[in-house]
Amino acid sequence: MKRQQYLMDFSLGLINRTGAYIICRDILREMPEYFPEVRYWRLIRREPPAGLFRRIAGRLMLHELSLLKDRSLLMWPDGRRVPNRRRLILDPLYVLRSRLDPDDIVQCHDIGPVSHPELFGGRSLYEEAYEKIRRIGPGMVFVSDASQRAFRDRYGDGFRFMQTVAQYVRPGVLTGSTEPVPGVKPPFLLTVGALETRKNHLRVLEAYAQSGLHGRGVSYVFCGSRHLGADAILERAARTPGAKALGYVTEPQLRWLYENGCGFVLPSLLEGFGLPPIEAAQRGLVPVVSAGGAQEEAIGGAGVLVDPTSVDSIMQGMLRVVDMAQPEREELLRRAAHRGRVLSYARFIAGWHKVLRRNDAFEGTDGWAASDPEEHIGMVEPAA
C-alpha cells in the first residue's frame, strides 16, 4: 500500500521555540518519509530559516496574518512534490493563510487564545482560525485529552476525526551532562516556564514572599523566555528577597537545576499539556501544579495539587514540598517515574505514525474511540 504523503506546514517554527516547536520538530525529524515538502510561511524547504532571517520572516508572516487573515488573496503555496496532497498544519493559527480541506489534519495545542483571551493579550486571530476549522471539519490531533475536551465543548464533534497523541518526557532531560548555574545555590524551589501571564508567576512570587522560606534559606529560581507579562514578573521578582530570574538556560544547566532543586512549582492558569512538572519529577523534584485540567492529567497523581487562583493554596503547596517526609516524597517520585515511562518518546512517535499511516481509514468513519486502549494514544493508560 502506497504511503500517504503530506505537505507539512511548520510556520510555527519561525516564531516559536517553546515545547510546541520541539514536538513539531520531532515529528518532522522522525518521520521524514511522510513529508517530501515542508512549508515555512511562503518558503518551501526542509530546514527552517535561522538567525536574523528567521526573525524577519516571522515578523513579516505575522503582519500578513493580521492584514489578510482568511482572505483568498495570495494564499500560501502548497508546493509541487506531493501527489494527492494532504496537509498537516501544526498549529491552528496557520490555517488562516492556507487552503484547508476535510482530508487535512490540524494539530491543536490548546484553545487558550479563544477561551481565555485575557491571558493572551485580548482578542486573537485564533478565533477566526478556529472558526475556519469548525466550518471545514478536518482531522484534529490534540496534545492532551484536556485540550480535546475543551475543544469539543466549544466547537462540537463535526470533524473527520479527533485524536489525542500526548506529549512525551524528552529523553535529554533524563540523561546528559550537567553545568552549574552561576549565582544559584541549593536549596531552592524551581519553575521552568515562559515568563507570561498564564504561567502564574506573579501569584507564585507572592506565595513565596509570604511563605517565610527565604528566612529558612530556601530561594526561588525561575527561568524561561520572555512573553506577554514578562516585565511585571521581572519587576515583582526584583522586589522579592530570595527570588532569582535566570532567563534562558542551556540544557546542561537545566539538568543541574532539576538535580539540585528541592521542589518544582508551576501552577499554571492554563496549559495544553504541562510537560515541565513531569520532567522535573523524573529528576527527583516533586511538582506543585494546578488541580484540574491538563497539568493534573499529565502528572497522573505524582505531585501536589493546588488552586492556581489562590496565593495561600500555592504557598501551602510550596511548604508541603519543602517539608515533605521522605516516604511520601519517594512514593510520589515512584508514581512520576512510572508516568514518565508511559509518556515516552517512542509512544509519541508511534502515535503519530498511526495517525499519518491510517489517515485514509478515517474516511466515512467517526474516528477512533478515545476509550479504545489499542487506538487511544492520549494521557489515560491502557487497561491491563
Contacts in CASP RR format, 6 or more apart in sequence:
PFRMAT RR
TARGET T0000
AUTHOR 0000-0000-0000
METHOD contacts of the structure
MODEL  1
MKRQQYLMDFSLGLINRTGAYIICRDILREMPEYFPEVRYWRLIRREPPA
GLFRRIAGRLMLHELSLLKDRSLLMWPDGRRVPNRRRLILDPLYVLRSRL
DPDDIVQCHDIGPVSHPELFGGRSLYEEAYEKIRRIGPGMVFVSDASQRA
FRDRYGDGFRFMQTVAQYVRPGVLTGSTEPVPGVKPPFLLTVGALETRKN
HLRVLEAYAQSGLHGRGVSYVFCGSRHLGADAILERAARTPGAKALGYVT
EPQLRWLYENGCGFVLPSLLEGFGLPPIEAAQRGLVPVVSAGGAQEEAIG
GAGVLVDPTSVDSIMQGMLRVVDMAQPEREELLRRAAHRGRVLSYARFIA
GWHKVLRRNDAFEGTDGWAASDPEEHIGMVEPAA
3 33 0 8 1.000
3 34 0 8 1.000
3 357 0 8 1.000
4 34 0 8 1.000
4 84 0 8 1.000
4 86 0 8 1.000
4 356 0 8 1.000
4 357 0 8 1.000
4 359 0 8 1.000
4 360 0 8 1.000
5 34 0 8 1.000
5 35 0 8 1.000
5 36 0 8 1.000
5 82 0 8 1.000
5 83 0 8 1.000
5 84 0 8 1.000
5 85 0 8 1.000
5 86 0 8 1.000
6 34 0 8 1.000
6 35 0 8 1.000
6 82 0 8 1.000
6 85 0 8 1.000
6 86 0 8 1.000
6 87 0 8 1.000
6 88 0 8 1.000
6 105 0 8 1.000
6 356 0 8 1.000
7 35 0 8 1.000
7 37 0 8 1.000
7 38 0 8 1.000
7 39 0 8 1.000
7 78 0 8 1.000
7 79 0 8 1.000
7 82 0 8 1.000
7 85 0 8 1.000
7 86 0 8 1.000
7 87 0 8 1.000
7 88 0 8 1.000
8 27 0 8 1.000
8 28 0 8 1.000
8 34 0 8 1.000
8 35 0 8 1.000
8 37 0 8 1.000
8 38 0 8 1.000
8 39 0 8 1.000
8 87 0 8 1.000
8 88 0 8 1.000
8 90 0 8 1.000
9 38 0 8 1.000
9 39 0 8 1.000
9 76 0 8 1.000
9 87 0 8 1.000
9 88 0 8 1.000
9 89 0 8 1.000
9 90 0 8 1.000
9 94 0 8 1.000
9 98 0 8 1.000
10 24 0 8 1.000
10 25 0 8 1.000
10 28 0 8 1.000
10 38 0 8 1.000
10 39 0 8 1.000
10 40 0 8 1.000
10 48 0 8 1.000
10 90 0 8 1.000
11 39 0 8 1.000
11 40 0 8 1.000
11 41 0 8 1.000
11 61 0 8 1.000
11 76 0 8 1.000
11 90 0 8 1.000
11 91 0 8 1.000
11 94 0 8 1.000
12 20 0 8 1.000
12 21 0 8 1.000
12 24 0 8 1.000
12 90 0 8 1.000
12 91 0 8 1.000
12 93 0 8 1.000
12 94 0 8 1.000
13 21 0 8 1.000
13 24 0 8 1.000
13 25 0 8 1.000
13 40 0 8 1.000
13 48 0 8 1.000
13 54 0 8 1.000
14 40 0 8 1.000
14 41 0 8 1.000
14 48 0 8 1.000
14 49 0 8 1.000
14 54 0 8 1.000
14 57 0 8 1.000
14 58 0 8 1.000
14 61 0 8 1.000
15 58 0 8 1.000
15 61 0 8 1.000
15 62 0 8 1.000
16 91 0 8 1.000
17 225 0 8 1.000
18 194 0 8 1.000
18 225 0 8 1.000
19 275 0 8 1.000
20 91 0 8 1.000
20 109 0 8 1.000
22 170 0 8 1.000
23 143 0 8 1.000
23 167 0 8 1.000
23 168 0 8 1.000
23 348 0 8 1.000
24 90 0 8 1.000
24 91 0 8 1.000
24 107 0 8 1.000
26 345 0 8 1.000
26 348 0 8 1.000
26 349 0 8 1.000
27 90 0 8 1.000
27 349 0 8 1.000
27 352 0 8 1.000
28 35 0 8 1.000
28 38 0 8 1.000
30 349 0 8 1.000
30 352 0 8 1.000
31 349 0 8 1.000
31 352 0 8 1.000
31 353 0 8 1.000
31 356 0 8 1.000
34 88 0 8 1.000
34 356 0 8 1.000
35 88 0 8 1.000
36 81 0 8 1.000
36 82 0 8 1.000
37 44 0 8 1.000
37 79 0 8 1.000
37 80 0 8 1.000
37 81 0 8 1.000
37 82 0 8 1.000
38 44 0 8 1.000
38 45 0 8 1.000
38 46 0 8 1.000
39 76 0 8 1.000
39 77 0 8 1.000
39 78 0 8 1.000
39 79 0 8 1.000
40 48 0 8 1.000
40 49 0 8 1.000
40 57 0 8 1.000
41 57 0 8 1.000
41 58 0 8 1.000
41 60 0 8 1.000
41 61 0 8 1.000
41 64 0 8 1.000
41 76 0 8 1.000
42 76 0 8 1.000
42 77 0 8 1.000
43 49 0 8 1.000
43 57 0 8 1.000
44 77 0 8 1.000
44 79 0 8 1.000
44 80 0 8 1.000
48 54 0 8 1.000
49 57 0 8 1.000
64 97 0 8 1.000
65 93 0 8 1.000
65 96 0 8 1.000
65 97 0 8 1.000
65 125 0 8 1.000
66 125 0 8 1.000
68 74 0 8 1.000
68 96 0 8 1.000
68 97 0 8 1.000
69 96 0 8 1.000
69 125 0 8 1.000
69 128 0 8 1.000
70 96 0 8 1.000
70 97 0 8 1.000
70 128 0 8 1.000
70 129 0 8 1.000
70 132 0 8 1.000
75 97 0 8 1.000
75 98 0 8 1.000
75 99 0 8 1.000
76 94 0 8 1.000
76 97 0 8 1.000
76 98 0 8 1.000
78 85 0 8 1.000
78 87 0 8 1.000
78 99 0 8 1.000
86 101 0 8 1.000
86 103 0 8 1.000
86 104 0 8 1.000
86 105 0 8 1.000
86 359 0 8 1.000
87 98 0 8 1.000
87 99 0 8 1.000
87 100 0 8 1.000
87 101 0 8 1.000
87 104 0 8 1.000
87 105 0 8 1.000
88 104 0 8 1.000
88 105 0 8 1.000
88 107 0 8 1.000
88 356 0 8 1.000
89 95 0 8 1.000
89 98 0 8 1.000
89 100 0 8 1.000
89 104 0 8 1.000
89 105 0 8 1.000
89 106 0 8 1.000
89 107 0 8 1.000
90 107 0 8 1.000
91 107 0 8 1.000
91 109 0 8 1.000
92 106 0 8 1.000
92 107 0 8 1.000
92 108 0 8 1.000
92 126 0 8 1.000
92 129 0 8 1.000
92 130 0 8 1.000
92 133 0 8 1.000
93 125 0 8 1.000
93 126 0 8 1.000
93 129 0 8 1.000
94 129 0 8 1.000
95 106 0 8 1.000
95 129 0 8 1.000
95 132 0 8 1.000
95 133 0 8 1.000
96 125 0 8 1.000
96 128 0 8 1.000
96 129 0 8 1.000
96 132 0 8 1.000
100 106 0 8 1.000
100 132 0 8 1.000
100 133 0 8 1.000
100 136 0 8 1.000
100 138 0 8 1.000
101 136 0 8 1.000
101 138 0 8 1.000
102 136 0 8 1.000
102 137 0 8 1.000
102 138 0 8 1.000
102 139 0 8 1.000
102 160 0 8 1.000
103 138 0 8 1.000
103 160 0 8 1.000
103 359 0 8 1.000
104 138 0 8 1.000
104 139 0 8 1.000
105 138 0 8 1.000
105 139 0 8 1.000
105 140 0 8 1.000
105 141 0 8 1.000
105 355 0 8 1.000
105 356 0 8 1.000
105 359 0 8 1.000
106 133 0 8 1.000
106 138 0 8 1.000
106 139 0 8 1.000
106 140 0 8 1.000
106 141 0 8 1.000
107 140 0 8 1.000
107 141 0 8 1.000
107 142 0 8 1.000
107 143 0 8 1.000
108 140 0 8 1.000
108 141 0 8 1.000
108 142 0 8 1.000
108 143 0 8 1.000
108 147 0 8 1.000
108 148 0 8 1.000
108 151 0 8 1.000
109 143 0 8 1.000
109 147 0 8 1.000
109 272 0 8 1.000
109 273 0 8 1.000
110 143 0 8 1.000
110 147 0 8 1.000
110 150 0 8 1.000
110 270 0 8 1.000
110 271 0 8 1.000
110 272 0 8 1.000
110 273 0 8 1.000
110 294 0 8 1.000
111 126 0 8 1.000
111 130 0 8 1.000
111 147 0 8 1.000
111 150 0 8 1.000
111 151 0 8 1.000
111 154 0 8 1.000
112 119 0 8 1.000
112 120 0 8 1.000
112 126 0 8 1.000
112 150 0 8 1.000
112 198 0 8 1.000
112 270 0 8 1.000
113 120 0 8 1.000
113 124 0 8 1.000
113 126 0 8 1.000
113 127 0 8 1.000
114 124 0 8 1.000
114 126 0 8 1.000
114 127 0 8 1.000
114 130 0 8 1.000
114 154 0 8 1.000
115 150 0 8 1.000
115 154 0 8 1.000
115 270 0 8 1.000
116 198 0 8 1.000
116 269 0 8 1.000
116 270 0 8 1.000
117 123 0 8 1.000
117 124 0 8 1.000
118 197 0 8 1.000
119 196 0 8 1.000
119 197 0 8 1.000
119 198 0 8 1.000
119 228 0 8 1.000
119 269 0 8 1.000
119 270 0 8 1.000
120 198 0 8 1.000
120 228 0 8 1.000
121 228 0 8 1.000
130 154 0 8 1.000
130 155 0 8 1.000
133 140 0 8 1.000
133 155 0 8 1.000
134 155 0 8 1.000
134 156 0 8 1.000
137 158 0 8 1.000
137 159 0 8 1.000
137 160 0 8 1.000
138 159 0 8 1.000
138 160 0 8 1.000
139 159 0 8 1.000
139 160 0 8 1.000
139 161 0 8 1.000
139 162 0 8 1.000
139 163 0 8 1.000
139 362 0 8 1.000
140 148 0 8 1.000
140 151 0 8 1.000
140 159 0 8 1.000
140 161 0 8 1.000
140 162 0 8 1.000
140 163 0 8 1.000
141 163 0 8 1.000
141 164 0 8 1.000
141 165 0 8 1.000
141 352 0 8 1.000
141 355 0 8 1.000
142 148 0 8 1.000
142 151 0 8 1.000
142 162 0 8 1.000
142 163 0 8 1.000
142 164 0 8 1.000
142 165 0 8 1.000
143 164 0 8 1.000
143 165 0 8 1.000
143 166 0 8 1.000
143 167 0 8 1.000
143 272 0 8 1.000
143 273 0 8 1.000
144 164 0 8 1.000
144 166 0 8 1.000
144 167 0 8 1.000
144 272 0 8 1.000
144 273 0 8 1.000
144 274 0 8 1.000
144 294 0 8 1.000
144 297 0 8 1.000
144 298 0 8 1.000
144 378 0 8 1.000
144 379 0 8 1.000
145 164 0 8 1.000
145 166 0 8 1.000
145 297 0 8 1.000
145 370 0 8 1.000
145 378 0 8 1.000
145 379 0 8 1.000
145 380 0 8 1.000
146 271 0 8 1.000
146 272 0 8 1.000
146 292 0 8 1.000
146 293 0 8 1.000
146 294 0 8 1.000
146 297 0 8 1.000
146 379 0 8 1.000
147 164 0 8 1.000
147 272 0 8 1.000
147 273 0 8 1.000
147 294 0 8 1.000
148 162 0 8 1.000
148 164 0 8 1.000
148 370 0 8 1.000
151 162 0 8 1.000
152 162 0 8 1.000
160 362 0 8 1.000
160 363 0 8 1.000
160 367 0 8 1.000
161 362 0 8 1.000
161 365 0 8 1.000
161 366 0 8 1.000
161 367 0 8 1.000
161 368 0 8 1.000
162 367 0 8 1.000
163 355 0 8 1.000
163 367 0 8 1.000
163 368 0 8 1.000
163 377 0 8 1.000
164 370 0 8 1.000
164 376 0 8 1.000
164 377 0 8 1.000
164 378 0 8 1.000
164 379 0 8 1.000
165 348 0 8 1.000
165 351 0 8 1.000
165 352 0 8 1.000
165 355 0 8 1.000
165 377 0 8 1.000
165 378 0 8 1.000
166 273 0 8 1.000
166 343 0 8 1.000
166 347 0 8 1.000
166 348 0 8 1.000
166 377 0 8 1.000
166 378 0 8 1.000
166 379 0 8 1.000
167 273 0 8 1.000
167 274 0 8 1.000
167 275 0 8 1.000
167 298 0 8 1.000
167 343 0 8 1.000
167 348 0 8 1.000
168 275 0 8 1.000
168 343 0 8 1.000
168 344 0 8 1.000
168 345 0 8 1.000
168 347 0 8 1.000
168 348 0 8 1.000
169 275 0 8 1.000
169 278 0 8 1.000
169 279 0 8 1.000
169 282 0 8 1.000
169 340 0 8 1.000
169 343 0 8 1.000
169 344 0 8 1.000
169 345 0 8 1.000
170 275 0 8 1.000
170 279 0 8 1.000
170 345 0 8 1.000
171 345 0 8 1.000
172 251 0 8 1.000
172 255 0 8 1.000
173 254 0 8 1.000
173 255 0 8 1.000
173 258 0 8 1.000
173 279 0 8 1.000
173 282 0 8 1.000
173 283 0 8 1.000
174 282 0 8 1.000
174 283 0 8 1.000
176 252 0 8 1.000
176 255 0 8 1.000
177 252 0 8 1.000
177 255 0 8 1.000
178 252 0 8 1.000
178 253 0 8 1.000
178 255 0 8 1.000
178 256 0 8 1.000
178 259 0 8 1.000
179 250 0 8 1.000
179 252 0 8 1.000
179 253 0 8 1.000
179 255 0 8 1.000
179 256 0 8 1.000
180 253 0 8 1.000
180 256 0 8 1.000
181 221 0 8 1.000
181 246 0 8 1.000
181 249 0 8 1.000
181 253 0 8 1.000
181 256 0 8 1.000
181 257 0 8 1.000
183 244 0 8 1.000
184 219 0 8 1.000
184 221 0 8 1.000
184 244 0 8 1.000
184 246 0 8 1.000
184 257 0 8 1.000
184 260 0 8 1.000
185 219 0 8 1.000
186 260 0 8 1.000
186 261 0 8 1.000
186 262 0 8 1.000
187 217 0 8 1.000
187 218 0 8 1.000
187 219 0 8 1.000
187 261 0 8 1.000
187 262 0 8 1.000
187 322 0 8 1.000
188 218 0 8 1.000
188 219 0 8 1.000
188 220 0 8 1.000
188 221 0 8 1.000
188 244 0 8 1.000
188 260 0 8 1.000
188 261 0 8 1.000
188 262 0 8 1.000
189 208 0 8 1.000
189 213 0 8 1.000
189 218 0 8 1.000
189 219 0 8 1.000
189 220 0 8 1.000
189 221 0 8 1.000
189 261 0 8 1.000
189 262 0 8 1.000
189 263 0 8 1.000
189 264 0 8 1.000
189 265 0 8 1.000
189 318 0 8 1.000
189 321 0 8 1.000
189 322 0 8 1.000
190 221 0 8 1.000
190 222 0 8 1.000
190 257 0 8 1.000
190 258 0 8 1.000
190 261 0 8 1.000
190 263 0 8 1.000
190 264 0 8 1.000
190 265 0 8 1.000
190 280 0 8 1.000
190 285 0 8 1.000
191 199 0 8 1.000
191 201 0 8 1.000
191 204 0 8 1.000
191 220 0 8 1.000
191 221 0 8 1.000
191 222 0 8 1.000
191 223 0 8 1.000
191 264 0 8 1.000
191 265 0 8 1.000
191 266 0 8 1.000
192 222 0 8 1.000
192 223 0 8 1.000
192 224 0 8 1.000
192 254 0 8 1.000
192 257 0 8 1.000
192 264 0 8 1.000
192 266 0 8 1.000
192 276 0 8 1.000
192 280 0 8 1.000
193 199 0 8 1.000
193 222 0 8 1.000
193 223 0 8 1.000
193 224 0 8 1.000
193 266 0 8 1.000
193 276 0 8 1.000
194 224 0 8 1.000
194 225 0 8 1.000
194 226 0 8 1.000
194 227 0 8 1.000
195 201 0 8 1.000
195 222 0 8 1.000
195 224 0 8 1.000
195 225 0 8 1.000
195 226 0 8 1.000
195 227 0 8 1.000
195 229 0 8 1.000
195 230 0 8 1.000
195 233 0 8 1.000
195 234 0 8 1.000
195 245 0 8 1.000
195 247 0 8 1.000
196 227 0 8 1.000
196 228 0 8 1.000
196 229 0 8 1.000
196 230 0 8 1.000
197 228 0 8 1.000
197 229 0 8 1.000
197 269 0 8 1.000
198 268 0 8 1.000
198 269 0 8 1.000
198 270 0 8 1.000
198 271 0 8 1.000
199 266 0 8 1.000
199 268 0 8 1.000
199 269 0 8 1.000
200 266 0 8 1.000
200 267 0 8 1.000
200 268 0 8 1.000
200 269 0 8 1.000
200 290 0 8 1.000
200 308 0 8 1.000
200 314 0 8 1.000
201 222 0 8 1.000
201 233 0 8 1.000
201 236 0 8 1.000
201 237 0 8 1.000
202 232 0 8 1.000
202 233 0 8 1.000
202 236 0 8 1.000
203 267 0 8 1.000
203 308 0 8 1.000
203 309 0 8 1.000
203 310 0 8 1.000
203 311 0 8 1.000
203 314 0 8 1.000
204 220 0 8 1.000
204 222 0 8 1.000
204 265 0 8 1.000
204 266 0 8 1.000
204 267 0 8 1.000
204 314 0 8 1.000
205 220 0 8 1.000
205 233 0 8 1.000
205 236 0 8 1.000
205 237 0 8 1.000
205 240 0 8 1.000
205 243 0 8 1.000
206 236 0 8 1.000
206 311 0 8 1.000
207 311 0 8 1.000
207 312 0 8 1.000
207 314 0 8 1.000
207 315 0 8 1.000
207 318 0 8 1.000
208 214 0 8 1.000
208 220 0 8 1.000
208 240 0 8 1.000
208 242 0 8 1.000
208 243 0 8 1.000
208 315 0 8 1.000
208 318 0 8 1.000
209 240 0 8 1.000
209 241 0 8 1.000
209 243 0 8 1.000
210 311 0 8 1.000
210 312 0 8 1.000
210 315 0 8 1.000
211 315 0 8 1.000
211 318 0 8 1.000
211 319 0 8 1.000
213 219 0 8 1.000
213 220 0 8 1.000
213 318 0 8 1.000
213 319 0 8 1.000
213 322 0 8 1.000
214 220 0 8 1.000
214 241 0 8 1.000
214 242 0 8 1.000
216 322 0 8 1.000
218 262 0 8 1.000
218 322 0 8 1.000
219 242 0 8 1.000
219 243 0 8 1.000
219 244 0 8 1.000
220 240 0 8 1.000
220 242 0 8 1.000
220 243 0 8 1.000
220 244 0 8 1.000
220 265 0 8 1.000
221 243 0 8 1.000
221 244 0 8 1.000
221 246 0 8 1.000
221 257 0 8 1.000
222 237 0 8 1.000
222 243 0 8 1.000
222 244 0 8 1.000
222 245 0 8 1.000
222 246 0 8 1.000
223 245 0 8 1.000
223 246 0 8 1.000
223 247 0 8 1.000
223 248 0 8 1.000
223 249 0 8 1.000
223 254 0 8 1.000
223 257 0 8 1.000
224 246 0 8 1.000
224 247 0 8 1.000
224 248 0 8 1.000
224 249 0 8 1.000
225 247 0 8 1.000
225 248 0 8 1.000
226 247 0 8 1.000
233 245 0 8 1.000
234 245 0 8 1.000
237 243 0 8 1.000
237 244 0 8 1.000
237 245 0 8 1.000
249 257 0 8 1.000
255 283 0 8 1.000
258 264 0 8 1.000
258 279 0 8 1.000
258 280 0 8 1.000
258 282 0 8 1.000
258 283 0 8 1.000
258 284 0 8 1.000
258 285 0 8 1.000
259 283 0 8 1.000
259 284 0 8 1.000
261 285 0 8 1.000
262 285 0 8 1.000
262 321 0 8 1.000
262 322 0 8 1.000
263 280 0 8 1.000
263 285 0 8 1.000
263 286 0 8 1.000
263 287 0 8 1.000
263 288 0 8 1.000
263 321 0 8 1.000
263 322 0 8 1.000
264 276 0 8 1.000
264 277 0 8 1.000
264 280 0 8 1.000
264 281 0 8 1.000
264 285 0 8 1.000
264 286 0 8 1.000
264 287 0 8 1.000
264 288 0 8 1.000
264 321 0 8 1.000
265 287 0 8 1.000
265 288 0 8 1.000
265 314 0 8 1.000
265 318 0 8 1.000
265 321 0 8 1.000
266 274 0 8 1.000
266 276 0 8 1.000
266 277 0 8 1.000
266 287 0 8 1.000
266 288 0 8 1.000
266 289 0 8 1.000
266 295 0 8 1.000
267 288 0 8 1.000
267 289 0 8 1.000
267 290 0 8 1.000
267 295 0 8 1.000
267 306 0 8 1.000
267 307 0 8 1.000
267 308 0 8 1.000
267 314 0 8 1.000
268 274 0 8 1.000
268 289 0 8 1.000
268 290 0 8 1.000
268 295 0 8 1.000
268 308 0 8 1.000
269 290 0 8 1.000
269 308 0 8 1.000
269 309 0 8 1.000
271 290 0 8 1.000
271 293 0 8 1.000
271 294 0 8 1.000
271 295 0 8 1.000
271 298 0 8 1.000
272 294 0 8 1.000
273 294 0 8 1.000
273 298 0 8 1.000
274 289 0 8 1.000
274 294 0 8 1.000
274 295 0 8 1.000
274 298 0 8 1.000
275 298 0 8 1.000
277 287 0 8 1.000
277 289 0 8 1.000
277 295 0 8 1.000
277 298 0 8 1.000
277 299 0 8 1.000
277 303 0 8 1.000
278 287 0 8 1.000
278 298 0 8 1.000
278 299 0 8 1.000
278 302 0 8 1.000
278 336 0 8 1.000
278 339 0 8 1.000
278 340 0 8 1.000
278 343 0 8 1.000
280 287 0 8 1.000
281 287 0 8 1.000
281 299 0 8 1.000
281 302 0 8 1.000
281 303 0 8 1.000
281 332 0 8 1.000
281 333 0 8 1.000
281 336 0 8 1.000
281 337 0 8 1.000
281 339 0 8 1.000
282 336 0 8 1.000
282 337 0 8 1.000
282 340 0 8 1.000
284 333 0 8 1.000
284 336 0 8 1.000
286 302 0 8 1.000
286 303 0 8 1.000
286 304 0 8 1.000
286 321 0 8 1.000
286 324 0 8 1.000
286 329 0 8 1.000
286 332 0 8 1.000
286 333 0 8 1.000
286 336 0 8 1.000
287 299 0 8 1.000
287 302 0 8 1.000
287 303 0 8 1.000
287 304 0 8 1.000
287 336 0 8 1.000
288 303 0 8 1.000
288 304 0 8 1.000
288 306 0 8 1.000
288 314 0 8 1.000
288 317 0 8 1.000
288 318 0 8 1.000
288 320 0 8 1.000
288 321 0 8 1.000
289 295 0 8 1.000
289 296 0 8 1.000
289 298 0 8 1.000
289 299 0 8 1.000
289 303 0 8 1.000
289 304 0 8 1.000
289 305 0 8 1.000
289 306 0 8 1.000
290 296 0 8 1.000
290 305 0 8 1.000
290 306 0 8 1.000
290 307 0 8 1.000
290 308 0 8 1.000
291 305 0 8 1.000
291 306 0 8 1.000
291 307 0 8 1.000
291 308 0 8 1.000
292 305 0 8 1.000
296 305 0 8 1.000
297 379 0 8 1.000
298 339 0 8 1.000
298 343 0 8 1.000
298 379 0 8 1.000
299 336 0 8 1.000
299 339 0 8 1.000
300 335 0 8 1.000
300 339 0 8 1.000
300 379 0 8 1.000
301 332 0 8 1.000
301 335 0 8 1.000
301 339 0 8 1.000
302 332 0 8 1.000
302 333 0 8 1.000
302 335 0 8 1.000
302 336 0 8 1.000
302 338 0 8 1.000
302 339 0 8 1.000
303 332 0 8 1.000
303 335 0 8 1.000
303 336 0 8 1.000
304 317 0 8 1.000
304 320 0 8 1.000
304 321 0 8 1.000
304 332 0 8 1.000
306 313 0 8 1.000
306 314 0 8 1.000
306 316 0 8 1.000
306 317 0 8 1.000
307 313 0 8 1.000
307 314 0 8 1.000
308 314 0 8 1.000
342 381 0 8 1.000
343 379 0 8 1.000
347 377 0 8 1.000
348 377 0 8 1.000
350 377 0 8 1.000
351 377 0 8 1.000
354 375 0 8 1.000
354 377 0 8 1.000
368 375 0 8 1.000
368 376 0 8 1.000
369 375 0 8 1.000
369 376 0 8 1.000
370 376 0 8 1.000
370 378 0 8 1.000
373 382 0 8 1.000
373 383 0 8 1.000
374 382 0 8 1.000
376 382 0 8 1.000
END
